[in-house]
Amino acid sequence: MSAGSEASIPDRKPWRHGDACILVHFRLTPKSSKDAIEGVTSTSDGPAFQARVRAVPEHGAANAALEQLVARWLDLPKRSVSLAKGGKSRLKALQIDGEPAELDRLLEIKARELQR
């Protein structure tokens, strides 16, 4: 089983619904050669999107870079994406504000694109 298929999107998603938002889980690799979301991986907390950012993990720079990357990836305003959990951890939860059903549909599409 490949790393991209370990976390089955239909069965266990790397996100869950909140109140007027979605909480999305990421495994972040800072100081990378590029900014990218590369797939879904298994973590000790369940499935998470694998993200890489060029920013260093100092003074919140990598967290801010992740927020910007996710906003661009989902084509949402930056103000819609904020760190909810994991400020000093590689495992992060981002809160994405908006209509949960629409965000769920958008994340399903993005997750399927990553599996190709």
Contacts in CASP RR format, 6 or more apart in sequence:
PFRMAT RR
TARGET T0000
AUTHOR 0000-0000-0000
METHOD contacts of the structure
MODEL  1
MSAGSEASIPDRKPWRHGDACILVHFRLTPKSSKDAIEGVTSTSDGPAFQ
ARVRAVPEHGAANAALEQLVARWLDLPKRSVSLAKGGKSRLKALQIDGEP
AELDRLLEIKARELQR
3 41 0 8 1.000
3 42 0 8 1.000
4 39 0 8 1.000
4 40 0 8 1.000
4 41 0 8 1.000
4 114 0 8 1.000
4 115 0 8 1.000
5 115 0 8 1.000
6 40 0 8 1.000
6 41 0 8 1.000
6 42 0 8 1.000
6 47 0 8 1.000
7 14 0 8 1.000
7 40 0 8 1.000
7 41 0 8 1.000
7 42 0 8 1.000
7 46 0 8 1.000
7 47 0 8 1.000
7 48 0 8 1.000
8 47 0 8 1.000
9 40 0 8 1.000
9 108 0 8 1.000
9 111 0 8 1.000
9 112 0 8 1.000
9 115 0 8 1.000
12 46 0 8 1.000
12 47 0 8 1.000
13 47 0 8 1.000
13 107 0 8 1.000
13 111 0 8 1.000
14 24 0 8 1.000
14 25 0 8 1.000
14 26 0 8 1.000
14 40 0 8 1.000
14 46 0 8 1.000
14 47 0 8 1.000
14 48 0 8 1.000
14 49 0 8 1.000
14 111 0 8 1.000
15 22 0 8 1.000
15 23 0 8 1.000
15 24 0 8 1.000
15 25 0 8 1.000
15 104 0 8 1.000
15 107 0 8 1.000
16 22 0 8 1.000
16 23 0 8 1.000
17 23 0 8 1.000
17 100 0 8 1.000
17 104 0 8 1.000
18 100 0 8 1.000
20 97 0 8 1.000
20 98 0 8 1.000
20 99 0 8 1.000
20 100 0 8 1.000
21 95 0 8 1.000
21 96 0 8 1.000
21 97 0 8 1.000
21 98 0 8 1.000
21 100 0 8 1.000
21 103 0 8 1.000
22 95 0 8 1.000
22 96 0 8 1.000
22 98 0 8 1.000
22 100 0 8 1.000
22 103 0 8 1.000
22 104 0 8 1.000
22 107 0 8 1.000
23 84 0 8 1.000
23 85 0 8 1.000
23 93 0 8 1.000
23 94 0 8 1.000
23 95 0 8 1.000
23 96 0 8 1.000
24 49 0 8 1.000
24 70 0 8 1.000
24 93 0 8 1.000
24 94 0 8 1.000
24 96 0 8 1.000
24 107 0 8 1.000
25 43 0 8 1.000
25 45 0 8 1.000
25 46 0 8 1.000
25 47 0 8 1.000
25 48 0 8 1.000
25 49 0 8 1.000
25 91 0 8 1.000
25 92 0 8 1.000
25 93 0 8 1.000
26 37 0 8 1.000
26 48 0 8 1.000
26 49 0 8 1.000
26 50 0 8 1.000
26 51 0 8 1.000
26 66 0 8 1.000
26 70 0 8 1.000
26 91 0 8 1.000
26 92 0 8 1.000
26 93 0 8 1.000
26 94 0 8 1.000
27 41 0 8 1.000
27 43 0 8 1.000
27 48 0 8 1.000
27 49 0 8 1.000
27 50 0 8 1.000
27 51 0 8 1.000
27 90 0 8 1.000
27 91 0 8 1.000
27 92 0 8 1.000
28 51 0 8 1.000
28 52 0 8 1.000
28 53 0 8 1.000
28 62 0 8 1.000
28 66 0 8 1.000
28 90 0 8 1.000
28 91 0 8 1.000
28 92 0 8 1.000
29 50 0 8 1.000
29 51 0 8 1.000
29 52 0 8 1.000
29 53 0 8 1.000
29 90 0 8 1.000
30 52 0 8 1.000
30 53 0 8 1.000
30 55 0 8 1.000
30 56 0 8 1.000
30 57 0 8 1.000
30 62 0 8 1.000
30 65 0 8 1.000
31 54 0 8 1.000
31 55 0 8 1.000
31 56 0 8 1.000
31 57 0 8 1.000
31 62 0 8 1.000
32 52 0 8 1.000
32 53 0 8 1.000
32 54 0 8 1.000
33 52 0 8 1.000
33 54 0 8 1.000
34 52 0 8 1.000
34 54 0 8 1.000
35 52 0 8 1.000
35 53 0 8 1.000
35 54 0 8 1.000
35 65 0 8 1.000
35 69 0 8 1.000
36 51 0 8 1.000
36 52 0 8 1.000
36 69 0 8 1.000
37 49 0 8 1.000
37 50 0 8 1.000
37 51 0 8 1.000
37 52 0 8 1.000
37 69 0 8 1.000
37 70 0 8 1.000
37 73 0 8 1.000
37 110 0 8 1.000
37 114 0 8 1.000
38 50 0 8 1.000
38 51 0 8 1.000
38 52 0 8 1.000
38 114 0 8 1.000
39 49 0 8 1.000
39 50 0 8 1.000
39 111 0 8 1.000
39 114 0 8 1.000
39 115 0 8 1.000
40 47 0 8 1.000
40 48 0 8 1.000
40 49 0 8 1.000
40 50 0 8 1.000
40 111 0 8 1.000
40 114 0 8 1.000
40 115 0 8 1.000
41 47 0 8 1.000
41 48 0 8 1.000
41 49 0 8 1.000
41 50 0 8 1.000
42 48 0 8 1.000
43 91 0 8 1.000
44 91 0 8 1.000
45 91 0 8 1.000
48 91 0 8 1.000
49 111 0 8 1.000
49 114 0 8 1.000
51 66 0 8 1.000
51 69 0 8 1.000
51 70 0 8 1.000
53 62 0 8 1.000
53 65 0 8 1.000
53 66 0 8 1.000
53 69 0 8 1.000
54 65 0 8 1.000
55 61 0 8 1.000
55 62 0 8 1.000
55 64 0 8 1.000
55 65 0 8 1.000
56 62 0 8 1.000
60 87 0 8 1.000
63 83 0 8 1.000
63 87 0 8 1.000
63 92 0 8 1.000
66 83 0 8 1.000
66 92 0 8 1.000
66 94 0 8 1.000
67 78 0 8 1.000
67 81 0 8 1.000
67 82 0 8 1.000
67 83 0 8 1.000
67 94 0 8 1.000
68 78 0 8 1.000
68 81 0 8 1.000
70 76 0 8 1.000
70 81 0 8 1.000
70 94 0 8 1.000
70 96 0 8 1.000
71 77 0 8 1.000
71 78 0 8 1.000
71 80 0 8 1.000
71 81 0 8 1.000
73 110 0 8 1.000
74 81 0 8 1.000
74 96 0 8 1.000
74 103 0 8 1.000
74 106 0 8 1.000
74 107 0 8 1.000
74 110 0 8 1.000
76 96 0 8 1.000
79 97 0 8 1.000
80 96 0 8 1.000
80 97 0 8 1.000
80 98 0 8 1.000
81 94 0 8 1.000
81 95 0 8 1.000
81 96 0 8 1.000
81 97 0 8 1.000
82 94 0 8 1.000
82 95 0 8 1.000
82 97 0 8 1.000
83 92 0 8 1.000
83 93 0 8 1.000
83 94 0 8 1.000
83 95 0 8 1.000
84 93 0 8 1.000
84 94 0 8 1.000
84 95 0 8 1.000
85 92 0 8 1.000
85 93 0 8 1.000
86 92 0 8 1.000
86 93 0 8 1.000
96 103 0 8 1.000
END
